[in-house]
Amino acid sequence: MNPYLFQSERLGFRNWTLDDLDPLAAMNNDDDVMEFFPFKPSRKNTEEFILRMQKQFTKNDFCYFAVDILDSKDFIGFIGLCEQSYLEHQDTFVDIGWRLKKSVWNQGYATEGAKACLDFGFNTIGLNEIYSVASEINLKSELIMKKIGMTKSKIFDHPKLTDYSDLVSCVLYNKIR
């Protein structure tokens, strides 16, 4: 049985299992991977993230999906869609995001996976609009947003990052079906 909900050319997208805890916790402990985040999640935080993504998938049929390289079945991180609620003047919105282990950076996986997730969100789930957010200093993520055809909407102060002066200013991109 195929464990993947959908695939791109090189990647498989699936729901999370607790078997993903160790590799995700290791990735979350990498200083370079977590450069643009306010803290490195603990093992307990990482387990809570996996459980939250499982619940979100059950509720919405999407989440930040666990991602494997199809050829090797190696877990490389996550790319997907997540319901969020921190934008001013908007109750909830769907965010596209990614976090990949450093050993697979600069191989086009984030862009390939994000394009597949946009397609899944628009054409399988039926979403009308998808957003993406990154700290303004995170130029690598902003470049991916541009590569996947998103449009810059605004720069705003992220309400959950007010204690982190270098991260609080964020870019907001969106794409409409």
LOROZA-749654 format. One record per residue (C-alpha): residue in three letters; x, y, z. Coordinates in Angstrom, 1 decimal. Layout:
N
{residu->Ala east->X north->Y up->Z}
...
end
This chain:
177
{residu->Met east->0.0 north->0.0 up->0.0}
{residu->Asn east->1.3 north->3.5 up->-0.9}
{residu->Pro east->1.8 north->5.5 up->2.3}
{residu->Tyr east->1.7 north->8.8 up->0.3}
{residu->Leu east->-1.3 north->11.1 up->0.0}
{residu->Phe east->0.2 north->12.6 up->-3.1}
{residu->Gln east->3.6 north->12.8 up->-4.8}
{residu->Ser east->5.7 north->15.2 up->-6.8}
{residu->Glu east->8.5 north->14.0 up->-9.1}
{residu->Arg east->10.9 north->13.2 up->-6.3}
{residu->Leu east->8.9 north->13.5 up->-3.1}
{residu->Gly east->6.2 north->11.7 up->-1.2}
{residu->Phe east->3.8 north->13.6 up->1.1}
{residu->Arg east->2.2 north->11.8 up->4.0}
{residu->Asn east->0.6 north->12.2 up->7.4}
{residu->Trp east->2.9 north->12.0 up->10.5}
{residu->Thr east->3.6 north->9.0 up->12.7}
{residu->Leu east->5.5 north->8.9 up->16.0}
{residu->Asp east->8.3 north->7.2 up->14.1}
{residu->Asp east->9.1 north->10.7 up->12.7}
{residu->Leu east->9.9 north->12.0 up->16.2}
{residu->Asp east->13.6 north->11.2 up->16.2}
{residu->Pro east->14.5 north->12.5 up->12.8}
{residu->Leu east->12.3 north->15.6 up->13.2}
{residu->Ala east->13.8 north->16.3 up->16.7}
{residu->Ala east->17.3 north->16.0 up->15.2}
{residu->Met east->16.4 north->18.4 up->12.4}
{residu->Asn east->14.8 north->20.9 up->14.9}
{residu->Asn east->18.1 north->20.8 up->16.9}
{residu->Asp east->20.2 north->22.1 up->13.9}
{residu->Asp east->21.2 north->25.7 up->14.4}
{residu->Asp east->21.2 north->26.4 up->10.6}
{residu->Val east->17.7 north->24.9 up->10.1}
{residu->Met east->16.3 north->26.9 up->13.0}
{residu->Glu east->18.2 north->30.2 up->12.1}
{residu->Phe east->15.0 north->32.2 up->11.5}
{residu->Phe east->12.9 north->30.8 up->14.4}
{residu->Pro east->12.8 north->32.2 up->17.9}
{residu->Phe east->13.9 north->28.9 up->19.6}
{residu->Lys east->14.8 north->25.3 up->18.9}
{residu->Pro east->11.8 north->23.0 up->19.8}
{residu->Ser east->12.5 north->20.5 up->22.5}
{residu->Arg east->11.7 north->16.8 up->22.0}
{residu->Lys east->8.4 north->17.4 up->23.8}
{residu->Asn east->7.6 north->20.4 up->21.6}
{residu->Thr east->8.4 north->18.3 up->18.5}
{residu->Glu east->6.1 north->15.5 up->19.6}
{residu->Glu east->3.3 north->18.0 up->20.3}
{residu->Phe east->3.9 north->19.4 up->16.8}
{residu->Ile east->3.5 north->15.9 up->15.3}
{residu->Leu east->0.3 north->15.3 up->17.3}
{residu->Arg east->-1.1 north->18.8 up->16.3}
{residu->Met east->-0.4 north->18.0 up->12.6}
{residu->Gln east->-2.2 north->14.7 up->12.9}
{residu->Lys east->-5.2 north->16.4 up->14.4}
{residu->Gln east->-5.1 north->19.1 up->11.8}
{residu->Phe east->-5.0 north->16.5 up->9.0}
{residu->Thr east->-8.0 north->14.7 up->10.5}
{residu->Lys east->-9.9 north->18.0 up->10.7}
{residu->Asn east->-8.9 north->19.6 up->7.3}
{residu->Asp east->-7.4 north->16.8 up->5.1}
{residu->Phe east->-4.1 north->18.8 up->5.1}
{residu->Cys east->-1.2 north->19.7 up->7.4}
{residu->Tyr east->2.5 north->20.5 up->7.2}
{residu->Phe east->3.0 north->17.0 up->5.6}
{residu->Ala east->5.9 north->14.7 up->6.5}
{residu->Val east->8.0 north->14.5 up->3.3}
{residu->Asp east->10.2 north->11.6 up->2.1}
{residu->Ile east->12.5 north->11.3 up->-0.9}
{residu->Leu east->10.7 north->8.7 up->-3.1}
{residu->Asp east->13.8 north->6.8 up->-4.2}
{residu->Ser east->15.3 north->6.3 up->-0.8}
{residu->Lys east->12.2 north->6.7 up->1.5}
{residu->Asp east->14.4 north->9.0 up->3.6}
{residu->Phe east->12.5 north->11.5 up->5.7}
{residu->Ile east->13.7 north->15.0 up->4.9}
{residu->Gly east->11.4 north->17.3 up->6.9}
{residu->Phe east->8.0 north->18.9 up->6.1}
{residu->Ile east->6.3 north->20.9 up->3.4}
{residu->Gly east->2.6 north->21.6 up->3.5}
{residu->Leu east->-0.4 north->23.6 up->4.5}
{residu->Cys east->-1.4 north->24.6 up->7.9}
{residu->Glu east->-4.4 north->26.5 up->9.3}
{residu->Gln east->-3.2 north->29.6 up->11.2}
{residu->Ser east->-4.9 north->32.5 up->13.0}
{residu->Tyr east->-2.5 north->35.3 up->13.7}
{residu->Leu east->-3.2 north->37.7 up->10.9}
{residu->Glu east->-5.0 north->40.9 up->11.7}
{residu->His east->-8.5 north->41.3 up->10.2}
{residu->Gln east->-8.7 north->37.5 up->9.5}
{residu->Asp east->-10.0 north->34.8 up->11.7}
{residu->Thr east->-8.1 north->31.9 up->10.0}
{residu->Phe east->-6.0 north->31.4 up->6.9}
{residu->Val east->-4.1 north->28.6 up->5.3}
{residu->Asp east->-0.3 north->29.0 up->5.3}
{residu->Ile east->2.1 north->27.1 up->3.1}
{residu->Gly east->5.4 north->26.3 up->4.8}
{residu->Trp east->8.5 north->24.1 up->4.8}
{residu->Arg east->11.4 north->23.0 up->6.9}
{residu->Leu east->14.0 north->20.6 up->5.5}
{residu->Lys east->17.1 north->19.1 up->7.0}
{residu->Lys east->20.3 north->20.8 up->5.9}
{residu->Ser east->21.7 north->17.9 up->4.0}
{residu->Val east->19.0 north->18.3 up->1.3}
{residu->Trp east->19.2 north->22.1 up->0.9}
{residu->Asn east->19.9 north->23.6 up->-2.6}
{residu->Gln east->18.5 north->20.6 up->-4.4}
{residu->Gly east->15.1 north->22.1 up->-5.3}
{residu->Tyr east->13.1 north->20.0 up->-2.9}
{residu->Ala east->11.4 north->23.0 up->-1.1}
{residu->Thr east->10.3 north->24.6 up->-4.4}
{residu->Glu east->9.2 north->21.3 up->-5.9}
{residu->Gly east->7.3 north->20.3 up->-2.8}
{residu->Ala east->5.7 north->23.7 up->-2.3}
{residu->Lys east->4.4 north->23.7 up->-5.9}
{residu->Ala east->2.9 north->20.2 up->-5.3}
{residu->Cys east->1.3 north->21.4 up->-2.1}
{residu->Leu east->-0.2 north->24.5 up->-3.8}
{residu->Asp east->-1.6 north->22.1 up->-6.4}
{residu->Phe east->-3.0 north->19.8 up->-3.7}
{residu->Gly east->-4.5 north->22.8 up->-1.8}
{residu->Phe east->-6.2 north->24.3 up->-4.8}
{residu->Asn east->-7.1 north->21.3 up->-6.9}
{residu->Thr east->-7.7 north->18.5 up->-4.3}
{residu->Ile east->-8.9 north->20.4 up->-1.2}
{residu->Gly east->-10.5 north->23.3 up->-3.1}
{residu->Leu east->-8.9 north->26.2 up->-1.3}
{residu->Asn east->-9.3 north->29.6 up->-2.9}
{residu->Glu east->-6.3 north->31.3 up->-1.4}
{residu->Ile east->-3.0 north->30.3 up->0.3}
{residu->Tyr east->-0.6 north->32.5 up->2.2}
{residu->Ser east->3.0 north->32.2 up->3.2}
{residu->Val east->4.8 north->34.1 up->5.9}
{residu->Ala east->8.5 north->34.4 up->6.8}
{residu->Ser east->10.6 north->36.8 up->8.8}
{residu->Glu east->11.9 north->39.6 up->6.5}
{residu->Ile east->15.5 north->38.5 up->7.0}
{residu->Asn east->14.7 north->35.0 up->5.8}
{residu->Leu east->15.5 north->35.7 up->2.1}
{residu->Lys east->15.8 north->32.0 up->1.2}
{residu->Ser east->12.1 north->31.4 up->2.1}
{residu->Glu east->11.0 north->34.5 up->0.4}
{residu->Leu east->12.8 north->33.4 up->-2.8}
{residu->Ile east->10.9 north->30.1 up->-2.7}
{residu->Met east->7.6 north->32.1 up->-2.3}
{residu->Lys east->8.5 north->34.0 up->-5.5}
{residu->Lys east->9.5 north->30.8 up->-7.3}
{residu->Ile east->6.2 north->29.2 up->-6.7}
{residu->Gly east->4.3 north->32.1 up->-8.1}
{residu->Met east->3.2 north->33.9 up->-4.9}
{residu->Thr east->2.7 north->37.6 up->-4.7}
{residu->Lys east->4.0 north->39.8 up->-1.9}
{residu->Ser east->1.0 north->41.4 up->-0.1}
{residu->Lys east->2.7 north->43.3 up->2.8}
{residu->Ile east->5.2 north->43.5 up->5.5}
{residu->Phe east->3.9 north->43.3 up->9.0}
{residu->Asp east->4.9 north->42.7 up->12.6}
{residu->His east->4.2 north->39.1 up->13.5}
{residu->Pro east->2.2 north->39.2 up->16.8}
{residu->Lys east->3.8 north->35.9 up->18.0}
{residu->Leu east->7.4 north->37.3 up->17.5}
{residu->Thr east->7.2 north->40.7 up->19.3}
{residu->Asp east->9.9 north->39.6 up->21.7}
{residu->Tyr east->12.3 north->38.9 up->18.9}
{residu->Ser east->13.4 north->42.2 up->17.3}
{residu->Asp east->15.3 north->40.5 up->14.4}
{residu->Leu east->12.4 north->38.2 up->13.5}
{residu->Val east->9.2 north->40.3 up->14.2}
{residu->Ser east->9.1 north->42.0 up->10.8}
{residu->Cys east->7.6 north->39.5 up->8.4}
{residu->Val east->6.7 north->39.3 up->4.7}
{residu->Leu east->3.3 north->38.0 up->3.7}
{residu->Tyr east->2.8 north->36.4 up->0.3}
{residu->Asn east->-0.4 north->34.9 up->-1.1}
{residu->Lys east->-1.7 north->33.1 up->-4.2}
{residu->Ile east->-5.2 north->32.9 up->-5.3}
{residu->Arg east->-6.6 north->29.9 up->-7.3}
end
